[in-house]
C-alpha cells in the first residue's frame, strides 16, 4: 500500500494481519488524562474527544481500540508538528501491540528509496529507534523532528515487527502527476486493482476532497494530475 503527496494527512499505515480475537483491557486514562502540550484552544470542550463519523456520536478510547482491533488496515493521521497528536498515535500503537497482533508499521514519511536502508537497519537487531534518523538522513527529509515519530518506531522494534517505507519518491510522484506515468509493473497494478478505471463516484469525492484540502486554491489544471497521483 502506497501513500502519495495528495494524502499528507495520513501519517502511516498499520498493515495488520490479525491472528487472535482476544483483547486486553484498554487503559484509556493514559490517553485522555494528560496535560496537552499544544497551547491552542486547550479549554475547548471538544479537545480530547473522539467523534465517530460513521455513527455520528462521540466514542471513547475503549471503543476506538476495540474497533481498530477488528480492522485489517488502521490509518492514523496527525498535524505533523503537533506533539499531542503524536503522543496519541503512540498510545494507540501500544494498545494494538498489547494484543500481540502480527502487523507491520508503515510510515508515509519514508519514501520507497529508504526501504532497503530500513530493512538492513532492522536486520542488524537494533535496540534504539533513535538511530533510524541517522541511517535515513531524516534531517534532510523536511519532516518535523524525529523525536515526535520515534516512540512509534521504538514500539515496532521492541515488538519485532517490520518498519516499512510507503511513500513515492518525488521523482515517482512527479512522473505520475505530470505524465500519468506509473512506476509499478503490470503485476503490481493488477494486485492493487489499479489496472481498471476508478469509479466516477470515487473520482468525484476525491476531487472535492483535494480541492477543499488545498483551501480551494488549487489551480484547475493541477487537479486531475494530483488526483491520478
C-alpha positions in Angstrom: 0.0 0.0 0.0 1.4 3.4 -1.0 0.5 6.8 0.0 1.2 9.9 -2.1 1.6 13.6 -1.6 -2.1 14.2 -2.0 -2.7 12.5 1.2 -0.3 14.1 3.6 -2.8 13.9 6.4 -2.1 10.2 6.6 1.0 9.6 8.7 1.4 6.0 8.5 -0.5 2.7 7.9 -0.6 -0.2 10.1 -0.7 -3.3 8.0 -2.4 -5.7 10.4 -2.8 -9.4 9.9 -4.8 -10.3 13.0 -4.1 -13.7 14.4 -6.1 -13.7 17.6 -9.5 -12.5 18.7 -8.9 -11.8 22.4 -8.3 -8.3 23.6 -6.6 -6.8 26.7 -8.1 -4.1 28.8 -7.7 -0.6 27.4 -6.1 1.9 29.8 -8.0 4.8 28.4 -6.9 7.2 31.1 -3.4 7.2 29.6 -4.7 8.9 26.5 -7.0 11.5 27.9 -5.8 12.3 31.4 -2.5 14.0 30.5 -1.6 17.6 30.0 -1.8 18.8 26.5 1.4 20.3 25.1 -0.4 22.4 22.4 -1.4 25.8 23.8 -4.1 26.4 21.2 -7.7 26.0 22.5 -6.8 23.8 25.4 -10.0 24.7 27.1 -12.2 23.9 24.1 -14.9 21.4 25.1 -14.1 19.1 22.1 -10.4 18.7 23.0 -9.7 15.1 23.8 -13.0 13.9 22.4 -13.4 11.2 19.8 -16.0 11.6 17.2 -17.3 8.6 15.2 -18.2 9.9 11.8 -20.0 6.7 10.9 -22.4 6.7 13.9 -22.5 10.4 14.3 -21.8 10.1 18.0 -18.9 10.6 20.5 -16.9 7.5 21.3 -14.4 6.6 23.9 -10.8 5.2 23.8 -12.0 1.7 24.7 -14.5 1.5 21.8 -11.9 3.0 19.5 -9.3 0.3 20.2 -11.8 -2.5 20.1 -12.9 -1.3 16.6 -9.3 -0.9 15.4 -8.5 -4.5 16.5 -11.1 -5.8 14.1 -9.6 -4.0 11.1 -7.1 -5.1 8.5 -5.8 -1.6 8.0 -5.5 1.2 10.5 -4.6 4.6 9.3 -3.5 7.2 11.8 -3.0 10.9 10.9 -1.8 14.0 12.6 -1.0 17.6 12.2 2.7 16.9 11.6 4.1 19.3 14.2 1.5 18.7 16.9 3.2 16.7 19.8 -0.2 15.8 21.3 -1.2 14.0 18.1 2.0 12.1 18.0 1.5 11.0 21.7 -2.0 9.8 21.0 -0.7 7.8 18.0 1.9 6.2 20.1 -0.7 5.3 22.7 -2.9 3.7 20.1 0.1 1.8 18.6 0.9 0.5 22.1 -2.6 -0.7 22.7 -2.6 -2.6 19.4 0.7 -4.2 20.2 -0.5 -5.3 23.7 -2.9 -7.7 21.9 0.1 -9.5 20.2 -1.1 -8.9 16.7 1.1 -9.7 13.8 1.5 -6.5 11.9 3.8 -4.0 10.3 4.2 -0.3 10.9 4.5 1.7 7.7 5.4 5.3 7.7 4.4 7.8 5.0 7.4 9.8 5.9 9.8 7.2 4.4 9.9 7.1 0.6 10.5 3.9 -1.2 14.2 4.6 -1.8 14.6 4.2 2.0 13.1 0.7 2.0 16.3 -1.2 1.7 18.0 1.1 4.3 15.3 0.3 6.8 15.4 -3.4 6.0 19.2 -3.6 6.6 18.9 -1.5 9.7 16.3 -3.8 11.2 18.3 -6.9 10.2 21.1 -5.6 12.5 18.9 -6.2 15.5 18.9 -2.6 16.7 17.7 -1.6 20.2 17.1 2.1 19.7 14.8 3.7 17.2 16.8 7.0 17.6 19.3 5.5 15.1 16.8 5.5 12.3 17.1 9.3 12.0 20.7 8.9 11.1 20.6 6.0 8.7 17.7 7.5 6.8 19.1 11.1 6.8 15.9 12.3 8.5 17.3 15.8 9.0 17.1 16.3 5.2 13.6 15.0 4.8 11.7 18.1 5.6 9.6 16.4 8.3 9.4 17.6 11.9 11.9 16.4 14.5 12.3 12.6 14.5 11.7 12.6 18.3 8.0 13.0 17.5 7.9 9.8 15.5 10.4 7.8 17.4 8.1 6.4 20.1 6.1 4.5 17.4 9.2 3.2 15.7 10.5 2.1 19.1 7.4 0.2 19.8 7.8 -1.6 16.4 11.4 -2.5 17.3 10.5 -3.7 20.8 7.8 -5.9 19.4 9.9 -7.2 16.5 7.7 -6.1 13.7 8.8 -4.5 10.4 9.0 -0.8 9.8 8.2 -0.1 6.2 8.6 2.8 3.8 5.4 3.5 1.9 5.6 6.8 0.0 6.6 7.5 -3.5 9.8 9.4 -4.2 9.4 12.9 -5.5 10.5 11.7 -9.0 7.9 9.0 -9.0 5.2 11.3 -7.8 6.1 14.0 -10.4 6.1 11.3 -13.1 2.6 10.3 -12.3 1.3 13.8 -11.7 2.8 15.4 -14.9 3.0 12.5 -17.3 0.5 10.0 -15.8 3.4 7.6 -15.8 3.3 4.8 -13.4 6.4 3.2 -11.8 4.5 0.0 -11.0 4.8 -3.1 -13.1 1.8 -4.9 -14.6 1.6 -7.4 -11.8 1.6 -4.7 -9.1 -1.1 -2.7 -10.9 -3.3 -5.8 -11.1 -2.8 -6.8 -7.5 -3.6 -3.3 -6.3 -6.6 -3.1 -8.8 -5.1 0.0 -10.4 -5.4 -1.6 -13.9 -9.0 -0.5 -14.1 -10.8 2.9 -14.2 -11.7 4.4 -10.9 -15.5 4.6 -10.3 -17.0 8.0 -11.2 -18.3 8.4 -7.6 -14.9 7.9 -6.1 -13.3 10.4 -8.5 -16.0 13.0 -7.6 -15.4 12.5 -3.9 -11.7 12.7 -4.1 -11.7 15.7 -6.4 -13.8 17.6 -3.9 -11.6 16.5 -1.0 -8.5 17.5 -2.9 -9.8 21.0 -3.7 -11.1 21.5 -0.1 -7.8 20.3 1.5 -6.0 22.9 -0.5 -8.2 25.7 0.7 -10.0 25.9 -2.7 -6.8 27.5 -4.1 -5.5 24.6 -6.3 -5.1 25.6 -10.0 -7.7 23.8 -12.1 -5.0 22.3 -14.4 -3.4 20.6 -11.4 -6.5 18.9 -10.1 -6.6 15.9 -12.4 -2.8 15.1 -12.3 -2.8 15.3 -8.5 -5.8 13.1 -8.3 -4.2 10.5 -10.5 -1.0 10.6 -8.5 
